[in-house]
Amino acid sequence: MVVSLWPLASRAWLAAAFASMPAACATWQPAPQPSAVVSLAAPGPADFAEAVNRGVHAAVGVYGVGKKLNLADADPVSRPAIGMAPEQLQPDPGTGDPASIGSGFFVDAQGYLVTAAHVVTSVQSIVVKLADQRVLAAQLVGVDEDADIALLKVPLAEPIVPRFGSSLSLSPGDWVLALGEPYGLERTVVAGIVGGARRHFIEDSDVLFIQADLALNPGNSGGPLLDTSGAIVGMNSRIVVGGIGAPGVALAIPIEIVLQLAAELRSGGGRQRPRLGAAFEDVPPQLALAAGRHYSSGALVKAVSPGSLAERLGLKAGDIVVGMNRLPVGDSAELVRLLLAWRSVPGTVMTVYREGGYRQLAWPGSPH
């Protein structure tokens, strides 16, 4: 950008020149300056207090008492790139053993609530602290360790009704809030924006995540993710850490998946969906091009477990899954959603790209 500097003497000369102009020119006015640019984007809330007040009643603190852990397991820096948000450890006043601290929230008015499974596994007892400071003993109803979700039950004299939103309505850039008990600091709220609405990682083949730049810490595991209306849209579950740089990515399981898995655990039947037995991820662009495709859509199969349903279907490492049961698979997150809704193995058909062409893989005996 070129900036012209006018000497003071030149400015005086210009003023004198305008003063000697004829009267006809005396009406000259400086050109109007452009008004300030006004953003047309919808303004964000002045604060998040109202949203917090709407959602905090359903949030709880979860304490696993008598848990013996290796303290190194609770160090987020020592965990892999995609890891659980570790629980905070404090000495149990009764036994002196470490007690894990996490968060949770109610999923119905009958006293059922969810938390992260790694907060309550291998503990002697579970204590839940409500928003009004009441402390209740909790019963462990069921655990889905693959998804890292546990369902608890506490006796309630009066119902606590949670408010749910839709994770599908979230878009990158939307504000979200996390409630939890980081380091035992009760009812702590942090705010951030959605970085990605659908994230899937090969380490977690059963679930997908909402990515946000929230500052989650030990003790946030299992707590609610709120939208700006105060509705629960997810469960805080993971943090992304590494050897270089500072943690800045938090992952939450969408509320639709949380409620589905909680219902399965509540039914007493445990896991109701088949397990594919394959590890998959998004298709790297360079691999798509090398394979002869000009789109990186689909889900790349990285490994197939021996004896698994995936092996019986005929899936192989290197396959790119582009369809399941005649529904398109745009990315690995979309395949996760289809697998979460998968109930019947007979009749299953997958469409894959392999060795330069597309082919149908059908369950033995199923029509193509």
N, C-alpha and C positions, 0 to 999 in steps of 0.2 A: 504494500500500500504506500502511495506517494503522499507525503504531507507537505503542504506549502507553508512556509513561515513568512509572514509579512513583517518587515521591519517597522518600528514605531513611526519613523519618519514617513514612510509610505502610507501608513494608516492616516496620519494627519493630513497629508496631501489629498487623499481620497475624500476625507470629510470636507475639506475646503472646496473641492471640485463640485460635490453635491450641493454645497451651500450656494454656489454661484449659478446653478441651473435656472433656466426660465421657470416661471410659475407653472406652466403646463406640465413641467416634469416634476413639480414639487409633490405631486400625489404619489410618487413612487414609494412602494412599501417592500420590505424584504419578503422574499418568497416564504410562504408558510412552511414551518417545519413539520415533518411527518410526526403523527401522533405515536405514542408508545405502542409497541406491538402487544396485542392482547391474545393470549392463548385461548383457543377454542376447546381445549381438552377439558373434560369434566374435572372440577377441583377435587382434591382428596379431602378427607375429613379433617377438621381443625385439630381433633385429637381422637384417640381410640378409646376413651374412657367409657363411652356408652356401649361400644361393642364388647369390651371386657366385662362390664356389668351384666350384660345379657348372657354371656357364656360362662362366667366364673362359677356359677352355682353348680354346674355339672362336672366341674374339674375336681380331682381329688389328689391327695398325696398317697403314695403307696410305699409301704415299708416291709421289706422281706427280712424277718428276724432270724438270726442264727445261721446266716449264710457264711460259709467259709470259702474265701476266694483268694487267688493269687493276686496281690495288689498290682502286679504288672499288667494283668488283664484289664484293669480299670484305667489304664493310661491311654488316652486317645491317640497320642503320637506314636505309640508302639503298635497300633492296630494297622491292618491292611488299608489300602486306599479307600475301600468301601467297607465301613465297619459299623457295628452297633454303637449308639451313643451310650457310653459306659455309665453304669450307675455309680452314684457317690457312696463311699463306704464310711460308716461311722461305727464306733464301738456300741454294741448293744448293752444298755445299762444292766441288764439282768445276767448275761453270760459273759460279757466282754468280747464275744465274737463279733466280727464285722456284720453290720446290717446294711442291706442295700436300700437305697432311696431312689424312687422313681415317681412317675406321675400316671394318671389315668383319667377316665371320664365315664360317666354313665351312658349306657346305650338304650335304656328303657326306664320306665317308671317303677319297675318291680325290684330294683336294687341290683341289677346286673351291670357290670362295668368292665371295661377293658384296660389293659396295660400292656407294656412290652413283656414278652415271655422271659427275656433274660433278667428281668428285675425280680421275678418270683420263683424261678426254677431252683430246685434244691435248697429250699428254705424250710425251717421248722414251722414257722407260722407267718401269717400276713396280716398287717394292720393297715387300715385305710383311714385317712383323716379327711373329713368333709370340709366344705367351705365355711361352715359355721363353727369349726373347731371340734366338732364331735369326733370321737375316735371309736372305730368299730373293728371287730375281728372279721376277717374276710375268708370265705371258702373258695378254694381253687376249683372251678368247674371243669376247665379243660385248657389245653395248651396246643397251639399249632406252632411248633418250633421252627418249621421251614419259613413261615411267614413272620415269626417272632411276635405272635399275638397270644395273650392269655385272657381268659374270661373268668371274672371273679363274681362273687355274690355276697352282698351284705344285707342284713335285716334293716328295713327302713320303717319307721313309724308313720312317716308321711312321704308320699311319692316325690321324687326329684325328676323332673321331666327335661330331658336334653332337647336342644334345638339343632337340627341338622340342615346343612346346606347341600350344595352339589359341587363336587370337585370338577365335574365336567364343564362348569361355567367359568372356571379359573383360566386366565390367560397370562402369559408372561408380562410382567409389569404390574399386575394386581397386587394390592397390599394384602398381607396375611399376618396373623398374630399367633404366637405360641404361648400357652400357659403351662407352667410347670414349677418344679421345686429344685432348681439347680443348686447343687451344694447344700441342699436342705433349706434354701431360702424360699419360704412358702409363698404361693400366689404371685410368682414372678411372671411378668409379661414382657415379651420382646416383639418387635415389629420388623418386618422386612418385605421384600417383594418376591413374587414368583419368578423364578428364573427359567423354569421349564415345567409344563403341566403334566408331561408323560415321560418319565425316565425309567429305563430298565437296565439292570446290570447283570452280567453273567453269573455273579455270585448269588443272586436272588432270583432264581428261575420262576418262583411261584407268585411274585408280587411285582408291582411297579410303584413308582413314587412321584410325588410332587416335589420339585426342587425349589428351594428358596434360600435367600441369603440371611437366614436367621442365625442369631448367635446362640446356638444350643450348647448346653454344658451337661456334665454328669448330673443326673436327677431330672432331666427333661424327658427321658425315655418314657413313651407311652402317653404323654400328655396330649391335649387337644390342639389342633391347628384350627384357627378361626378365620372366617372372612370378616370383612369390615361391618357386617350386620350383626356379628357375634354368633353366627351359626357355625357348627362344627363341620369342617370339610375334610379333615384328615387326622391321622394319629402320628405324632412325631416319633421317628424310629431310628434314623441313621444320621451319621455325619460323615462327610468326606474329608479325609486328612491325608497328609503325605509328608515326605521328608523335606520337601522344598515348599516354602510359602506357608502362610497361615491358614487355618481352617476357615472356610467361608461359605460352605455349601451344606445345607441341611436337607434331609429327605424325610418326607411324611407319606404314609400309606393312605391312599384316597379313602374317604369315609364309606363309599359304596362297597369296597373290598373288605374293610373292617367289619361292617355290619353283616356281610355275607358270611365271613368266617366265624363271627361271633354266633350267628344263628346255627351254623353247623356244629359248633362246640356245644351250644345249649341243647341241641337235639339229643346229645348223648351218643350219636353215631360217629363222632369224630370226623375225620376227613371223608367227605362224600364224593369228591371228584377224583378221577383217575390221575395217576402221576405219570407224566410222559417219560421221564427219565432221560432227558436231553438238556444239555447246556447250550444256550443260544444268546446272541447279541445282535445289535444293529449291524448292517452290512457296511463295512468301510468303503468309501468311494473308490479307492484305488483297487480294491479287490473286485468290486462290481465291474469296473472297466476291464480289468485283466480277465474276468470271466466272460467277457463279451456282452455285458449289459450296459446300457447307458443310463440306468437308474439305480440308485442305491436302496431301493425299496425292498421289503422282505425282512426275514430274520435268518441270520447265518447260524447254522448248526456247528458248534465248536466241538462237541463230544457227545457220544451216545453210550449210555451205561449198558454193559452186557446183561442180557436177559430182560431188558426193560420193554415197555410198550413201544417205545420209539424204535427199538431194534426189530421188534416183530412187525412194525409198520413198514420197515425197510429204510428208515432214515439213516443217513450216513454223515459223518463229519465232512463239512464242506458244502453240504446242500444248502440252498437258499429257499426257505419256505415262503411261498407267495400266496398260499391259500389254505384254508382248513374248513372242511365240511361245506365247500362251495362259497365260503366267505373270504374276501380278500384280506391279506396280511400286509399292511403297509410298512410296519416296522416291528421290532421285537416287543414293544409295549402292546401293540395290537394282538400279537400272538398270546401274550399273557392274559389279556381279557378273554380271548376265546377259550383258553385252557381253564380259566376260572369258571366259565359257564359249561365246561365239558362234563357230561354225566355218563354217557353211554359209549363204551368203546366199540362194540359192534356197529358197523356202518360208517366208521370214521374214515375219511379220505383227506389226504394232504396233497397239495400241489407244490412241487419243488422244481427249482431250476438246477440242473446237474449236467455237467459236461456239454454245455452249449445248447441244451434244449430243456423243454418243460415235460414233466411226466407226473402221472397220478400214482400216489401210493395209497392203497386201500387196505384196510384191515382184512386178514384172511377170511374169505367167504363173503366179503361185502361187494356189492355191485359198484363198478367204477362210475 
